[in-house]
Amino acid sequence: MTDAEKDVLEQSVERIEKLPARTILTRRGDPVSYSTLLLSGVMCRYMDARDGFRQLVALQVTGDFVDLHGYPLRRLDHDVGTLTEATIALIPHARVDTILNEHPHLARLMWRSTLLDAALHREWIFRIGRLDAAGRLAHFLLETYHRLRAVGAAQGETFEFELTQQDLGEALGLTSVHVNRMLRRLREGGLLDFTRGTVRILDHDRLARLGEFDPDYLYLEEGQWHGAG
């Protein structure tokens, strides 16, 4: 993204809001007329089950467009909410129209963002459908680490991640008790430590083997698939 394109995006923001943790931003089926850029914090997309439990279907971190797919769809088929305190920038869809009409390269980058969302969703399905509990946790935390590192939000092998064990369970299809056991297993195995909202990766290679994790699907600058855009 060029400096001029960054200026266009910044000028498209109508307002910036700070949201408390555990705040619902958009309900399933509600009309949407803004696209939301996450400036700080962690948000999620999720679906509620009839038994009262919810399944997270996407995690959004700093730098993500949370609901850009709502621009053409006009409604979302899932709920969107914060997991931690979050700061968001709201861009009216009318201004997204202007970007599409007047700034084709920036429009392509925004389209790329939705395609990366799709890649994350496919990996999410693989993670829950094919990996065991420890593998799911390893894969999820490595994915989050690489996403945060890409936007400068990870220091070395450490990143802040103020999610509860229940949050992790809702993302991985596990109970919070099972998540606790898996965290202990990874810690005792010397793979990672997750204490007081801070994750420290101790052995990236072993953790990646456990989680069958390869970051290529994230299309990061240092990855072999970088070049689109």
Salt bridges, closest charged atoms under 4 A:
GLU5 OE2 - HIS105 ND1 2.76
GLU14 OE2 - ARG15 NH1 2.93
GLU17 OE2 - ARG15 NE 2.68
ASP64 OD2 - ARG147 NH2 2.54
ASP77 OD1 - HIS78 ND1 2.60
ASP79 OD2 - ARG27 NH1 3.53
ASP117 OD2 - ARG45 NH2 3.12
GLU123 OE2 - HIS139 NE2 3.08
GLU143 OE1 - ARG127 NH1 3.40
ASP167 OD1 - ARG22 NH1 2.74
GLU170 OE1 - ARG54 NE 2.75
ASP203 OD2 - ARG206 NH1 3.60
GLU222 OE2 - ARG149 NH2 2.71
